[in-house]
Amino acid sequence: MRVLLVCHPPLSAQLGAAQTALTLAEALRGRGHDALVWSPEPLPPGTRWWNLWLRQRRAAEAFAASHGPFEVIDTPAISATGELARCGALVVRSVQPELLYLADAIAGDLRHRLTPRSLLHALQGGPRAAAILAGWRRARFILCLGNRELAWMRRRFPGWRGKLGSYLSAPTPVERPALLAVRRQRPGGSDREGIRFLWIGRWAAHKGTRRLIHFFVARAAAFPADTLTIAGCGPAAARDVPETLLRSGQVRVVPSFQRAELPDLLAGHDAGLFTSSLEGWGLSLNEMLESGLPVFATDAGGVTDLRPFFPASLRPFPPPARAGLEPAPLEDLEANGYLEKFSWPQIALAYERQALAAVSRCSR
């Protein structure tokens, strides 16, 4: 099949949504499909937060019309327009819970700073929510990211159950060997004083940034030998972390890092933290767990799908209020089926069996 995958962010492997689209397209090509990934970036001058989604839609329509037709157009829901549907059957693939993110962002704006901009943002929320719902309605098939989002969609929109499915996320085939090498080399125990915690992600409210800081302020007071690295967060984290923790070295902020630096970052820590209240998936979960880190995680994103494969390593957040880590043997990821299920060939096969098969049935 000829498949166009629309990706809103720039096509950089540093960005989660782009990395997923690029890796999925490569895996689909491995199954014999003609898969093309396209981004509307860079958008024209004059693009602002309030017209971004409208310009993304127009750019997708123009590209599909000039380069189509396509048998399938894989797009975020907000860009699944009637004009785009004329260029190919629409598969709406989630990269984040768009409606929940939108509601959370508006509530946060109105709760923390009632300004003309926050009110305008709230007013813009109505048309954007309507566009997301219309995109789901137009879609031949809706692919949710993980079983948590699938369960939510089934509850909220029971009339669409017949066109709902889910897919998983995983590190790229290029990066996985390095993560597993860190896992194999990880020592079984340590006589080092203190736990070196690691948190990776964009510094956004729904990632549980306030929860993270609240936790570690208390942790640092109770266990001064513990440290926390906040990585991939941009400059904002350093403004929110208490200055005393930064000065003491108990918290280290790494605003950005290259993908090639990830294995060393993972190897240099003892435990991961995942604090999201809302999450599309959280690829850092896979990366930390595959590298052999125990991860203390809130029940969000990919946790539901990953928990059966990491019964010892995936632990509830917050960590117990005691010094040190409770030792546990690392899971055998080959024997328990993780490496097969969370591989891009298998993810592409599931995509083919759900989304592409649904389009084929509708076309007959």
SETI-657582 format. One record per residue (C-alpha): residue in one letter; x, y, z. Coordinates in steps of 0.5 Angstrom, whole numbers, plus 500, padded with zeros to 3 digits. Example, Ala and Ser with C-alpha at 12.3 -4.5 7.8 and 13.67 -1.06 7.14 Angstrom:
BEGIN
PT   type     u     v     w
PT      A   525   491   516
PT      S   527   498   514
//
This chain:
BEGIN
PT   type     u     v     w
PT      M   500   500   500
PT      R   502   507   499
PT      V   502   510   506
PT      L   503   518   508
PT      L   505   519   515
PT      V   504   526   517
PT      C   508   528   523
PT      H   507   535   526
PT      P   514   536   529
PT      P   520   537   525
PT      L   523   530   522
PT      S   528   530   528
PT      A   530   523   531
PT      Q   531   528   538
PT      L   523   529   538
PT      G   519   523   540
PT      A   513   524   535
PT      A   518   524   529
PT      Q   522   519   532
PT      T   516   514   532
PT      A   514   516   525
PT      L   520   515   522
PT      T   521   508   525
PT      L   514   506   524
PT      A   515   508   516
PT      E   522   504   516
PT      A   518   498   519
PT      L   513   499   514
PT      R   517   499   508
PT      G   520   493   511
PT      R   514   489   510
PT      G   513   492   503
PT      H   509   498   503
PT      D   511   505   500
PT      A   511   509   507
PT      L   513   516   506
PT      V   514   521   512
PT      W   512   528   512
PT      S   512   534   516
PT      P   509   541   515
PT      E   515   544   518
PT      P   518   549   517
PT      L   511   553   517
PT      P   511   560   514
PT      P   512   567   517
PT      G   506   569   521
PT      T   505   562   524
PT      R   503   563   532
PT      W   501   559   537
PT      W   493   561   536
PT      N   494   559   528
PT      L   499   553   528
PT      W   494   548   528
PT      L   490   551   522
PT      R   497   552   518
PT      Q   499   545   519
PT      R   492   543   516
PT      R   493   547   510
PT      A   500   545   509
PT      A   498   537   510
PT      E   492   538   505
PT      A   497   542   500
PT      F   502   536   500
PT      A   497   530   500
PT      A   494   534   494
PT      S   500   535   490
PT      H   504   528   492
PT      G   498   524   492
PT      P   493   520   491
PT      F   495   515   497
PT      E   492   509   499
PT      V   492   511   507
PT      I   494   518   510
PT      D   496   517   517
PT      T   495   523   521
PT      P   494   526   528
PT      A   486   527   529
PT      I   486   535   529
PT      S   489   535   522
PT      A   484   529   519
PT      T   480   534   515
PT      G   475   532   509
PT      E   480   535   504
PT      L   485   531   506
PT      A   480   525   506
PT      R   480   526   499
PT      C   487   524   498
PT      G   487   518   501
PT      A   483   514   507
PT      L   485   517   514
PT      V   488   513   519
PT      V   488   517   526
PT      R   494   515   530
PT      S   495   518   537
PT      V   502   520   539
PT      Q   499   523   545
PT      P   492   524   548
PT      E   490   530   544
PT      L   483   532   548
PT      L   486   531   555
PT      Y   492   535   553
PT      L   488   540   551
PT      A   483   540   557
PT      D   489   540   562
PT      A   493   546   558
PT      I   487   550   558
PT      A   485   549   566
PT      G   492   550   568
PT      D   492   557   564
PT      L   486   559   567
PT      R   488   556   574
PT      H   495   559   575
PT      R   494   566   570
PT      L   488   569   568
PT      T   490   574   563
PT      P   488   576   556
PT      R   492   571   553
PT      S   490   565   557
PT      L   482   567   556
PT      L   484   567   548
PT      H   487   560   549
PT      A   481   557   553
PT      L   477   560   547
PT      Q   481   557   542
PT      G   480   550   545
PT      G   473   550   543
PT      P   475   550   535
PT      R   481   545   537
PT      A   477   540   541
PT      A   471   540   535
PT      A   477   539   530
PT      I   480   533   534
PT      L   473   530   535
PT      A   471   531   527
PT      G   478   528   525
PT      W   476   522   529
PT      R   469   521   526
PT      R   472   522   519
PT      A   478   516   520
PT      R   477   510   517
PT      F   481   507   523
PT      I   483   510   530
PT      L   490   507   533
PT      C   491   509   540
PT      L   498   509   543
PT      G   497   504   548
PT      N   492   500   552
PT      R   490   506   557
PT      E   488   510   551
PT      L   485   505   548
PT      A   481   503   554
PT      W   479   511   555
PT      M   477   511   548
PT      R   472   505   548
PT      R   469   508   555
PT      R   468   515   552
PT      F   466   514   545
PT      P   463   507   545
PT      G   460   508   538
PT      W   467   508   535
PT      R   469   501   538
PT      G   469   498   531
PT      K   474   502   529
PT      L   479   503   535
PT      G   485   499   536
PT      S   492   500   539
PT      Y   500   500   538
PT      L   506   500   542
PT      S   512   504   542
PT      A   519   502   543
PT      P   526   504   542
PT      T   529   504   535
PT      P   533   498   532
PT      V   539   502   532
PT      E   539   504   539
PT      R   536   498   543
PT      P   543   494   543
PT      A   546   500   546
PT      L   541   500   552
PT      L   541   492   553
PT      A   549   493   553
PT      V   548   497   559
PT      R   543   492   562
PT      R   548   487   561
PT      Q   554   491   565
PT      R   550   494   570
PT      P   553   491   577
PT      G   548   487   581
PT      G   549   491   587
PT      S   553   497   590
PT      D   556   500   596
PT      R   556   507   594
PT      E   552   511   599
PT      G   546   514   596
PT      I   541   513   590
PT      R   543   517   583
PT      F   536   518   581
PT      L   534   520   573
PT      W   528   524   570
PT      I   528   525   563
PT      G   523   529   559
PT      R   520   535   557
PT      W   519   540   562
PT      A   511   541   562
PT      A   506   541   567
PT      H   503   534   565
PT      K   510   531   566
PT      G   509   531   573
PT      T   514   537   574
PT      R   512   540   581
PT      R   511   532   583
PT      L   518   531   582
PT      I   521   537   585
PT      H   516   536   591
PT      F   518   529   592
PT      F   526   530   591
PT      V   526   536   596
PT      A   523   532   602
PT      R   528   526   599
PT      A   534   530   599
PT      A   533   533   606
PT      A   532   526   609
PT      F   537   522   605
PT      P   543   528   603
PT      A   547   523   599
PT      D   541   522   594
PT      T   542   526   588
PT      L   537   527   582
PT      T   539   528   575
PT      I   534   532   570
PT      A   535   531   563
PT      G   533   533   556
PT      C   528   538   560
PT      G   531   545   557
PT      P   532   551   561
PT      A   526   551   565
PT      A   528   546   570
PT      A   533   550   573
PT      R   529   556   574
PT      D   524   551   578
PT      V   529   547   582
PT      P   530   550   589
PT      E   537   554   588
PT      T   540   550   595
PT      L   539   544   591
PT      L   543   546   585
PT      R   548   549   589
PT      S   549   543   593
PT      G   550   539   587
PT      Q   544   534   590
PT      V   540   536   583
PT      R   544   537   576
PT      V   540   539   570
PT      V   542   537   563
PT      P   538   541   559
PT      S   539   537   553
PT      F   543   531   550
PT      Q   545   528   544
PT      R   542   521   543
PT      A   549   518   542
PT      E   550   520   550
PT      L   544   516   552
PT      P   547   510   554
PT      D   552   513   558
PT      L   547   517   562
PT      L   543   511   563
PT      A   549   507   566
PT      G   551   513   571
PT      H   545   512   575
PT      D   541   507   580
PT      A   534   509   579
PT      G   529   512   574
PT      L   523   517   576
PT      F   517   517   572
PT      T   512   522   574
PT      S   507   524   569
PT      S   500   525   570
PT      L   498   525   563
PT      E   502   522   558
PT      G   502   519   551
PT      W   507   514   552
PT      G   514   516   555
PT      L   519   513   551
PT      S   524   514   557
PT      L   520   509   561
PT      N   523   503   555
PT      E   530   506   555
PT      M   531   506   563
PT      L   528   499   564
PT      E   531   496   558
PT      S   538   499   561
PT      G   537   495   567
PT      L   534   501   572
PT      P   529   500   576
PT      V   524   506   575
PT      F   519   509   580
PT      A   513   511   576
PT      T   506   514   576
PT      D   500   510   573
PT      A   500   513   566
PT      G   502   513   559
PT      G   506   506   557
PT      V   506   503   564
PT      T   500   499   564
PT      D   503   495   557
PT      L   510   495   560
PT      R   508   492   567
PT      P   507   485   566
PT      F   514   485   563
PT      F   518   488   568
PT      P   514   486   575
PT      A   521   487   579
PT      S   523   493   576
PT      L   517   497   574
PT      R   515   500   581
PT      P   510   505   584
PT      F   512   512   585
PT      P   514   515   590
PT      P   520   510   592
PT      P   519   508   599
PT      A   522   513   605
PT      R   528   509   606
PT      A   535   509   604
PT      G   538   505   599
PT      L   534   500   593
PT      E   531   494   595
PT      P   535   489   590
PT      A   531   485   585
PT      P   534   480   579
PT      L   533   483   572
PT      E   528   480   568
PT      D   530   476   562
PT      L   527   480   556
PT      E   528   475   551
PT      A   525   469   555
PT      N   519   473   557
PT      G   517   476   550
PT      Y   518   483   551
PT      L   524   484   546
PT      E   519   481   541
PT      K   513   484   542
PT      F   516   491   543
PT      S   520   491   537
PT      W   518   495   531
PT      P   517   489   526
PT      Q   512   487   531
PT      I   509   494   531
PT      A   509   495   524
PT      L   505   488   523
PT      A   500   490   528
PT      Y   499   496   524
PT      E   498   492   518
PT      R   493   487   521
PT      Q   489   493   524
PT      A   489   500   521
PT      L   491   497   513
PT      A   487   491   514
PT      A   481   496   516
PT      V   482   501   510
PT      S   482   495   505
PT      R   476   492   508
PT      C   472   499   507
PT      S   475   500   500
PT      R   472   493   497
//
